[in-house]
Amino acid sequence: IHYFPDWPVRVNVDHILGDPANIERLPAEIREARNLPLLLETAVELARRQAAITPGIVVLQIYQQRVQFLLPLCLMDMEQPDLAMMLRPMEGYYMGYTCLTLQMAYHNARQLARPTAPWLLSLVV
């Protein structure tokens, strides 16, 4: 099971930003931003490009018996992820259905294997 960094990511922005539970996972400072959809999609694209350079930042998880990937998103600071987007592999692309807090991402990832991505390891130091 491999992550393909050249596959595009389609973000279900309406679901992510229309769901109060997902909104609560975003940093409080940007929840009311008028350009939030653009900010989210830009963060996803930058993360996808970063994953092409550093594939180890993408973390595998299993959710509802499906393989998915966690892509760290930097919304406030380009060096520090704020959340992780859950990516479901489709046919030649990934679908981003939801965002998880870093703690949620760590919990999900560690159920499969010991996480080694630096953005997740920083949670346990």
C-alpha positions as CSV (number, residue, x, y, z in Angstrom):
1,I,0.0,0.0,0.0
2,H,1.6,3.2,-1.2
3,Y,0.9,6.8,-1.3
4,F,1.2,8.3,-4.8
5,P,2.2,12.0,-4.4
6,D,1.5,12.8,-8.1
7,W,-2.2,12.0,-7.6
8,P,-4.4,15.1,-7.2
9,V,-6.3,15.6,-4.1
10,R,-10.0,16.6,-4.3
11,V,-11.2,18.3,-1.2
12,N,-14.8,18.0,0.0
13,V,-14.7,21.6,1.2
14,D,-18.5,21.8,1.6
15,H,-18.5,18.8,4.0
16,I,-15.4,19.9,5.9
17,L,-16.4,23.5,6.4
18,G,-20.1,22.8,6.6
19,D,-19.8,20.3,9.5
20,P,-19.6,22.0,13.0
21,A,-17.4,19.1,14.3
22,N,-14.9,19.7,11.5
23,I,-14.9,23.5,12.0
24,E,-14.1,23.0,15.7
25,R,-10.9,21.1,14.6
26,L,-9.6,24.2,12.8
27,P,-7.4,26.7,14.6
28,A,-9.7,29.2,16.3
29,E,-7.9,32.1,14.7
30,I,-9.0,31.2,11.2
31,R,-12.5,29.6,11.7
32,E,-14.2,32.9,10.6
33,A,-11.9,33.7,7.7
34,R,-13.8,34.7,4.6
35,N,-11.2,32.9,2.4
36,L,-11.3,29.7,4.5
37,P,-12.1,27.4,1.5
38,L,-9.2,28.8,-0.5
39,L,-6.9,28.6,2.5
40,L,-7.9,24.9,3.1
41,E,-7.4,24.0,-0.6
42,T,-4.1,25.8,-0.8
43,A,-2.8,24.1,2.4
44,V,-3.8,20.7,0.9
45,E,-2.0,21.4,-2.4
46,L,1.2,22.6,-0.6
47,A,1.1,19.5,1.6
48,R,0.7,17.3,-1.4
49,R,3.7,18.9,-3.0
50,Q,5.7,18.6,0.2
51,A,4.8,14.9,0.3
52,A,6.3,14.5,-3.1
53,I,9.6,15.7,-1.7
54,T,9.3,14.1,1.7
55,P,7.0,11.0,1.4
56,G,7.5,10.0,5.0
57,I,5.1,12.8,6.1
58,V,2.1,10.9,4.8
59,V,0.9,8.4,7.4
60,L,-1.2,5.3,6.8
61,Q,-4.4,4.6,8.7
62,I,-7.2,2.1,8.5
63,Y,-10.7,3.4,9.0
64,Q,-13.9,1.3,8.5
65,Q,-11.8,-1.4,7.0
66,R,-10.4,1.0,4.3
67,V,-6.8,2.1,3.8
68,Q,-6.5,5.8,4.1
69,F,-3.7,8.3,4.4
70,L,-3.2,11.3,6.7
71,L,-1.7,14.3,5.2
72,P,-0.5,17.0,7.6
73,L,-1.9,20.5,6.8
74,C,-0.1,23.8,7.8
75,L,-2.7,26.5,8.1
76,M,-1.1,29.0,10.5
77,D,2.6,28.3,10.2
78,M,4.3,26.6,7.2
79,E,6.6,24.7,9.6
80,Q,4.0,23.3,12.0
81,P,1.0,21.3,11.0
82,D,-2.3,22.3,12.5
83,L,-4.4,19.2,11.4
84,A,-4.3,16.2,9.2
85,M,-6.5,15.6,6.2
86,M,-7.8,12.1,5.8
87,L,-7.4,11.0,2.2
88,R,-9.2,8.1,0.7
89,P,-7.6,6.6,-2.4
90,M,-9.9,6.6,-5.4
91,E,-9.1,5.8,-9.0
92,G,-6.1,8.0,-9.8
93,Y,-6.8,10.6,-7.1
94,Y,-7.4,11.1,-3.4
95,M,-10.6,12.3,-1.9
96,G,-10.2,14.5,1.2
97,Y,-13.3,13.9,3.3
98,T,-12.5,15.3,6.7
99,C,-9.8,16.8,8.8
100,L,-8.5,15.4,12.1
101,T,-6.8,17.1,15.0
102,L,-3.2,16.0,15.4
103,Q,-4.1,14.0,18.5
104,M,-6.9,12.2,16.6
105,A,-4.4,11.5,13.7
106,Y,-1.9,10.1,16.1
107,H,-4.4,7.9,17.8
108,N,-5.7,6.5,14.4
109,A,-2.2,6.0,13.0
110,R,-0.9,4.2,16.1
111,Q,-3.6,1.6,15.8
112,L,-1.9,0.3,12.7
113,A,1.8,0.8,13.5
114,R,4.1,2.9,15.5
115,P,4.0,6.4,13.8
116,T,7.4,7.6,12.6
117,A,6.4,10.8,10.9
118,P,8.0,13.8,12.8
119,W,4.8,15.8,12.9
120,L,3.1,13.0,14.8
121,L,6.1,12.1,17.0
122,S,6.2,15.6,18.3
123,L,3.0,14.9,20.1
124,V,4.5,12.4,22.4
125,V,7.8,14.2,23.3
